[in-house]
Amino acid sequence: MRKKNAIVKKIAIVGVVLALTAYLIYAVVFLSRKASAERICTEVQIELKSTPENDYLSEKDIVKYLTSKQLYPVGKTGKAIQTDSIEKTLQASKFVADAEVYKTIGGSVKIKITPRTPILRVIAEGKNYYVDDKGGIMPVPPDFAAYVPVATGNVKEAFAKRELYNFVVYLQHDRFWNTQIEQINVLPNLDVELIPKIGDHTILLGKIADYRENLDKLQLFYEKGLNKVGWNRYSAINLKYKNQVVCTKKTV
């Protein structure tokens, strides 16, 4: 009987200890959250995940943008800082691809931002804008120029976001063509002319839908032909014809 009572007593003690521990943990968490909610934010840590291709945003830009939206955290209590609202507002910016916002244990606010990355610039029909790496339209950032192909001529936004976007993505991921094309000119009949960075000639690619076949044909011609006769021999190279490369010699 005594043994049984001793066991019951031990269980009761353990229960009291567990309950007290749980209460203390709850009290610490509650007080910590209360203190955090009342603490004034004195610091915002901004991390820009930029590369040379999208290095156009600065911390000052982010501070100015959030201040204009009355969302800059400094001077506000933790309770008044709505990180979800800050995130959504940043992600709605025409220059931001992704944003992550959270409060730190020390009472500051951490903001991580990935800028949008332009891959094509369009200067056509009175407009000047970039197409980003997701196929979206973005404005040209002040004091920043991306080293990307420029599209001119008869370029509608829908054509830029689909056909030209797919074409430029293909160029980027091709070991031979990556960074080789300087300008893409779209003619009124939607044929496409290319201005390469190497060589003093224009390339009539034809319809954009045939770009893979025609670029393969052109690459073979470069390797088997121009490497032998010289890159400045022709003024124009026409790829529109099936299984043919038609060249126009330069006139003296």
C-alpha positions in Angstrom: 0.0 0.0 0.0 2.8 2.3 1.0 4.5 1.6 -2.4 1.4 2.4 -4.2 0.9 5.7 -2.4 4.6 6.6 -3.1 4.0 6.0 -6.8 0.9 8.1 -6.8 2.7 10.9 -5.0 5.6 10.8 -7.5 3.1 11.0 -10.4 1.4 13.9 -8.7 4.7 15.7 -8.3 5.7 15.1 -11.9 2.3 16.4 -13.0 2.7 19.6 -10.9 6.3 20.1 -12.3 5.0 19.6 -15.9 2.1 22.0 -15.4 4.4 24.6 -13.8 6.9 24.2 -16.6 4.2 24.6 -19.2 2.9 27.7 -17.4 6.4 29.2 -17.3 6.9 28.6 -21.0 3.6 30.1 -21.8 4.3 33.1 -19.6 7.7 33.7 -21.2 6.3 33.4 -24.7 3.3 35.6 -23.9 5.5 38.3 -22.3 8.0 38.1 -25.1 5.2 38.5 -27.7 3.7 41.4 -25.7 7.1 43.1 -25.4 7.7 42.5 -29.2 4.3 44.0 -30.1 5.0 47.1 -28.0 8.7 47.5 -29.1 9.4 50.4 -31.5 11.1 49.4 -34.7 14.4 51.2 -35.0 16.0 49.3 -37.9 15.1 47.8 -41.2 17.6 45.4 -42.8 17.3 45.3 -46.6 18.9 42.6 -48.6 18.9 43.0 -52.4 19.5 39.7 -54.3 20.9 41.4 -57.3 23.2 40.3 -60.1 24.9 42.4 -62.8 21.9 41.8 -65.0 19.4 43.4 -62.6 21.5 45.6 -60.3 19.3 48.7 -60.6 17.6 48.9 -57.2 19.1 50.4 -54.0 18.2 50.4 -50.4 17.2 54.1 -50.8 14.8 53.1 -53.5 13.1 50.6 -51.2 12.9 53.0 -48.3 11.4 55.7 -50.6 8.9 53.4 -52.1 7.7 52.0 -48.7 7.6 55.5 -47.2 5.4 56.7 -50.1 3.0 53.8 -49.3 3.1 54.6 -45.6 4.5 51.2 -44.9 8.1 51.9 -43.8 8.5 50.1 -40.4 10.9 52.4 -38.6 9.1 54.3 -35.8 6.2 51.9 -35.6 5.4 49.3 -32.9 5.7 45.7 -33.7 1.9 45.4 -33.5 1.4 48.1 -36.1 3.9 46.5 -38.6 2.0 44.3 -41.1 4.7 42.3 -42.8 2.1 40.7 -45.2 1.1 44.1 -46.4 4.7 45.2 -47.0 5.4 42.0 -48.9 2.3 42.4 -51.2 3.1 46.0 -51.8 6.7 45.2 -52.8 5.7 42.4 -55.0 3.3 44.7 -56.8 6.2 47.0 -57.8 7.0 46.9 -61.5 10.7 46.3 -60.6 10.3 43.5 -58.0 10.2 39.8 -58.9 9.9 38.5 -55.3 9.9 39.9 -51.7 10.1 38.3 -48.3 9.5 40.4 -45.1 9.6 39.3 -41.5 10.3 40.6 -38.0 13.4 39.5 -36.1 13.7 38.6 -32.5 15.6 41.8 -31.8 12.7 43.9 -33.0 14.0 44.9 -36.4 12.4 44.1 -39.8 14.2 42.1 -42.4 13.4 42.6 -46.1 14.7 40.4 -48.9 14.1 41.5 -52.4 14.8 39.9 -55.8 14.6 42.5 -58.7 13.1 41.5 -62.0 15.7 40.6 -64.6 15.4 42.1 -68.2 16.3 39.9 -71.1 15.0 41.9 -74.0 14.6 45.6 -74.6 11.9 46.8 -77.0 12.1 50.2 -78.7 9.3 50.3 -81.1 6.0 52.1 -81.9 6.8 54.9 -79.6 7.4 52.7 -76.6 10.5 51.8 -74.7 10.4 48.9 -72.2 12.0 45.6 -71.2 10.7 42.0 -71.3 11.8 40.2 -68.2 12.9 36.6 -67.7 9.3 35.5 -66.9 7.9 37.0 -70.1 6.5 40.1 -68.3 6.7 43.8 -69.4 8.7 46.0 -67.1 9.7 49.7 -67.4 13.2 50.8 -68.1 14.9 51.6 -64.7 16.5 55.1 -64.4 20.2 55.2 -64.9 20.5 51.5 -65.8 21.0 49.8 -69.2 20.9 46.0 -69.5 23.2 44.4 -72.0 20.4 42.5 -73.8 19.2 42.3 -77.4 17.1 45.3 -78.7 13.9 44.7 -80.6 12.8 47.3 -83.1 10.3 47.7 -85.9 6.8 46.2 -85.9 6.7 44.9 -82.4 3.4 44.6 -80.5 3.6 43.9 -76.8 1.9 40.5 -77.2 4.4 39.5 -79.9 7.3 40.7 -77.6 5.9 38.7 -74.6 5.4 35.5 -76.5 7.3 35.0 -79.7 10.3 37.3 -79.0 10.5 36.1 -75.4 10.7 32.5 -76.4 13.3 33.3 -79.1 15.6 35.3 -76.7 15.3 32.5 -74.0 16.5 30.1 -76.7 19.4 32.3 -77.5 20.4 32.6 -73.9 20.5 28.9 -73.3 22.4 28.1 -76.5 26.1 27.9 -76.1 26.8 29.2 -79.6 24.2 32.0 -79.8 24.3 33.3 -76.3 25.2 37.0 -76.4 25.7 36.9 -80.2 22.6 38.9 -81.4 22.6 42.6 -80.9 19.4 43.7 -82.5 16.1 42.0 -83.6 14.2 44.0 -86.2 10.6 42.9 -87.0 9.5 43.9 -90.5 5.9 44.9 -91.4 5.2 41.3 -92.7 6.5 39.9 -89.4 9.7 38.6 -91.0 12.6 39.0 -88.6 16.0 40.6 -89.3 19.0 40.0 -87.0 22.0 42.2 -86.5 24.9 40.1 -85.0 27.6 41.5 -82.8 30.3 39.8 -85.0 30.4 40.5 -88.7 29.2 43.4 -90.9 26.1 41.9 -92.3 22.3 41.5 -91.6 20.5 38.2 -91.3 17.1 37.7 -92.7 15.8 35.0 -90.3 12.3 34.8 -91.8 9.3 33.9 -89.7 10.0 33.7 -86.0 8.4 30.2 -85.8 11.3 28.8 -87.9 14.1 30.2 -85.8 15.5 26.9 -84.6 15.9 25.4 -88.0 17.2 28.6 -89.6 19.7 29.3 -86.8 21.1 25.7 -87.1 21.5 26.4 -90.8 23.2 29.7 -90.1 25.6 28.2 -87.6 26.7 25.5 -90.1 27.2 28.2 -92.7 29.3 30.3 -90.2 31.5 27.3 -89.4 31.9 25.9 -93.0 31.6 29.1 -95.0 32.4 32.5 -93.3 35.3 31.1 -91.3 37.0 30.4 -94.7 35.9 33.4 -96.8 35.8 36.0 -94.1 33.1 37.5 -91.9 32.9 40.8 -93.8 32.5 39.4 -97.3 28.7 39.6 -97.4 26.2 42.4 -96.6 23.2 40.2 -96.1 22.5 36.5 -95.4 19.0 35.2 -96.2 17.7 32.1 -94.4 14.1 32.1 -95.6 14.5 29.4 -98.2 14.3 25.8 -97.4 17.8 24.1 -97.0 19.5 27.2 -98.5 21.6 30.1 -97.4 21.4 33.0 -99.9 24.1 35.6 -99.5 24.5 39.1 -101.0 28.1 40.2 -101.6 29.2 43.6 -100.6 29.6 46.1 -103.3 32.8 48.1 -103.5 
